[in-house]
């Protein structure tokens, strides 16, 4: 098995909240964090330092309390920005991902507790690609993504325990900015989304 897939399988197994809860992860380099805050519909005045485990706990309380407010944790990794939405999925919305792509790229992965996982990609402000777990290779894959898909099980009847690590491996190959527990456990900036 591919070493990158093995590493992501381990990350997901050891940090079950990433797999068991609905979580949206978005990498983008087409705009800055300030612009992203606006695109996510977040309140800049709500900014506070927080790590992923605490952000997930806060989002869980809001979700269980039926409070109509999502959260987005924004940070950087190399030349990329990463948005993590525990219990959220704004990063999949067309206007959001196109805005995040701006003059570069944005790629978003939804790990869905009760729906089909999906990956969306936008380039230079234009939505380019959607891949859902269990999709066959029906539509052309953008060359920029195709170049990084070799040996990754992403098409057909793939279990979520195989598809999710493969999708994360694709994103790391494409962006060069992998997701690690070290990154998730560091303080980034949490914002409250008000839509």
MOWO-V784808 format. One record per residue. N is the residue number from 1. RES is the residue in one small letter. SS is DSSP state (@ for helix, = for strand, . for the rest). Layout:
N&RES&SS  N&RES&SS
This chain:
1&x&.  2&x&.  3&x&@  4&x&@  5&x&@  6&x&@  7&x&@  8&x&@  9&x&@  10&x&@  11&x&@  12&x&@  13&x&@  14&x&@  15&x&.  16&x&@  17&x&@  18&x&@  19&x&@  20&x&@  21&x&.  22&x&.  23&x&=  24&x&=  25&x&=  26&x&=  27&x&=  28&x&=  29&x&.  30&x&.  31&x&.  32&x&.  33&x&@  34&x&@  35&x&@  36&x&@  37&x&@  38&x&@  39&x&@  40&x&.  41&x&.  42&x&=  43&x&=  44&x&=  45&x&=  46&x&=  47&x&=  48&x&=  49&x&=  50&x&=  51&x&.  52&x&@  53&x&@  54&x&@  55&x&@  56&x&@  57&x&@  58&x&@  59&x&@  60&x&@  61&x&@  62&x&@  63&x&@  64&x&@  65&x&.  66&x&.  67&x&.  68&x&.  69&x&.  70&x&=  71&x&=  72&x&=  73&x&=  74&x&=  75&x&=  76&x&=  77&x&=  78&x&.  79&x&.  80&x&=  81&x&=  82&x&=  83&x&=  84&x&=  85&x&=  86&x&=  87&x&.  88&x&.  89&x&.  90&x&@  91&x&@  92&x&@  93&x&.  94&x&@  95&x&@  96&x&@  97&x&@  98&x&@  99&x&@  100&x&@  101&x&@  102&x&.  103&x&.  104&x&.  105&x&=  106&x&=  107&x&=  108&x&=  109&x&=  110&x&=  111&x&=  112&x&.  113&x&.  114&x&.  115&x&.  116&x&.  117&x&.  118&x&=  119&x&=  120&x&=  121&x&=  122&x&=  123&x&=  124&x&.  125&x&.  126&x&=  127&x&=  128&x&=  129&x&=  130&x&=  131&x&=  132&x&=  133&x&.  134&x&.  135&x&.  136&x&.  137&x&.  138&x&.  139&x&.  140&x&.  141&x&.  142&x&.  143&x&@  144&x&@  145&x&@  146&x&@  147&x&.  148&x&.  149&x&.  150&x&.  151&x&.  152&x&.  153&x&.  154&x&.  155&x&.  156&x&.  157&x&.  158&x&.  159&x&.  160&x&@  161&x&@  162&x&@  163&x&@  164&x&@  165&x&@  166&x&@  167&x&@  168&x&@  169&x&@  170&x&@  171&x&@  172&x&@  173&x&@  174&x&@  175&x&@  176&x&.  177&x&.  178&x&.  179&x&.  180&x&.  181&x&@  182&x&@  183&x&@  184&x&@  185&x&@  186&x&.  187&x&.  188&x&=  189&x&=  190&x&=  191&x&=  192&x&=  193&x&=  194&x&.  195&x&.
